[in-house]
Amino acid sequence: MNRYPLWKYILILVAVLLGLLYTAPNYFGESPALQVTTGKATVKVNSDTVTQVAEALKRDGIVSDNVGLEGSGDSSAVIARFATPDAQFKAKAALERDLNRDPTDPDYIVTVNLVKNTPVWMEKLRAKPMNLGLDLRGGVHFLLQVDAKATLETRVKGIQAASRSQLREANVRHAGIDRVGDRIEIKFRDAATRDQARNVLARQNADLAFADAADGTDLKLIVTLKPEALQRVVEEGVRQNISTLGKRINELGVTEPVIQQQGRDRIVVQLPGVQDVAHAKDIIGRTATLEFRMVDESVTPGTELSAAIPLNSELFTQGQGAPAVVSKDVFLTGDYISSATASFDQNQQPSVSLDLNGDGGRRMREATRERVGKRMAVLLKEKGKYTVLSNATIQSELGSRFQITGLGTPEKAAELALLLRSGALSAPMEFVEERVVGPQLGAENIAKGLHSTLWGFVAIAIFMVIYYQLFGFFSVVALACNLLFLLALLSRMQATLTLPGIAAIALALGMAIDANVLINERIREELRAGNTPQAAISAGFSHAWATILDSNVTTLIVGLALLVFGSGAVRGFAVVHCLGILTSMFSAVFLSRGVVNLWYGRKKKLGKIAIGTVWNNGAVGAGAKPAVKK
């Protein structure tokens, strides 16, 4: 009646062992470390960087526990571990001095960090510690705002270039196209041509507004961007920037950063564990923008320019494609790129194959159709400085898919492809708020949360053992396993634990013990009804299951609602709450009954059970003995 088959005991044992395995990494702690990441989009972190770091530490006589490369691609970083914080800070000063040629424009960024001490064999089994949120670990909080003015300026530049191309294709003659502030002014000789130009531009772009003006003998068509179109551009820029920031913040080695939109044009960035605000701002602020422009071949740049730079062109001297004189008109930006891969051209020379979205392909065709044989420059804008990534000749009219050639080596091609994939920032941003949560405050929050959960568990355990005796002890065992399973799930999922999450753990303990109380009281009722102890145990678990299921399902519905409609701390609470409900149902019913069956199930003739005092008809019975009906 009260016996589990062997497979159920094996299942319980496996669940407990897995719980121990995935909970254990949380107890190994962290070690002081330094993280070396690239300070420029054109500088790559690889195995050579590991050698540089190791040699620099050796020259300065600083002992490191381990130096290795972690991550891949644009998230690669060199991690150096140290025994003490003193060695960590000495190494930081040494590496910043030895790795960077120009301290004002560093090639590498050295960041103070903490790394997990989880054994390698556990990491191979994907057993890693939980990530701690900003309120538990400390860190930095940034609020960034998209620069709507700069976004409008970039958009207006694109409209200027597109208008010139569209009017040329439609064979509409004009007397000049100028950008004045946030509007485009197109001059015409007669009103009929101006009306024709308005019709051409309006058909191509529904986001434009038009107005007529006059300047002496010239007639003007004033082109501006509609307010709703600007708002849409800003919103799209925010979404694109969130994606790009996620890739760049990987360079800081932050576990579970929070990057989310707030309002119409703001982004919240939380970096747990990061205390160096300056370096964090540098990483976030250096997110690059890409621009495609045409090379002005009327001027040949060199050490001494043979002619003056034209008014609508500018000279760039940095990068592998420099020096180059390029037009100020930007006909395409990096946010139109859907993919970029390193490849080889028809002559088996390194190249980068690009795929553009539909609008990007149209812009590229319009820009290159009549410029075959001329040169096109790909510029990377970083910290307000431009780097010429490529300065290649257009072999034929380009569309949604084309190649950039003349890159020299496959390594440079792979590097350029990486930058084109992840370097574009759709809209400029500025910092409007920054806060630092100290590690000491986080440690206090952890201690308080741990103590509240621990003493709550102890109080529950004492009450259950006193009131329900041996069955109370079984309930405490199930409760401990429930906590073990919940921590193991959170660690396996690599969830971020915050103060609301700790509150949800405490709530899960209360709900789990409530299920055991229902079971124990139901067993008492069966004993009072005159059933034998074995029958009372079986009926108690069976009849209490429906009530436990109903109460947990209704609470789970509320938790799912918080998960779907909540955000931030509310969502974190909901995740732990929902997981706690699932683990409590497993431990309170399945595991608890397994322990009871293991203890009492082997006894064929069971006279009494230790479940505390059984009250019957106002009299105190003999605790666990079944009542006798007369």
Buried (B, 14 or more C-beta within 10 A) or exposed (E): EBEBEEEBEEBBEEBBEBBEBBBBBBEEEBBBBBBBBBBBBBBBBEEEBBEBBBEBBEEBEBEBEEBEBEBEEBBBBBBBBBEEEEBBBBBBEBBBEBBBEEEEEBBBBBBBBBBBEBEEEBEEEEBBBBBBBBBBBBBBBBBBBBBBEBBBBBBBBBBBBBBBBBBBEBEBEBBEBEBEEEBBBBBBEEEEBBBBBBEBBEEBBEBBEBEEEEEEEBBBBBBBBEEEBBEEBBBBBBEBBBEBBEBBBBBBBBBBBBBEBBEEBBBBBBBBBBBBBEBBBBBBBBBBBBBBBBBBEEBEBEEEEEEEBEEEBBBBEBBBBBBBBBBBBBBBBBBBBBEBBBBBBEEEBBBBBBBBBEEBBBBBBBBBBEBEEEBBBBBBBBEEEBBBBBBBEBBEBBBBEBBBBBBEEBEBBBBBBBBBBBBBBBBBBEBEEBEBBEBEBBEEBBEEBEEBBEEBBEEBBEBBBEBBBBBBBBBBBBBBBBBBBBBBBBBBEEBBBBBBBBBBBBBBBEBBBBBBBBBBBBBBBBBBBEBBBBBBBBBBBEBBBEEBEEBBEEBBEEBBEBBEEBEBBEBBBBBBBBBBBBBBBBBBBBBBBBBBBBBBBEEEEBEEBBBBBBEBEEEEBEBBBBBEEE
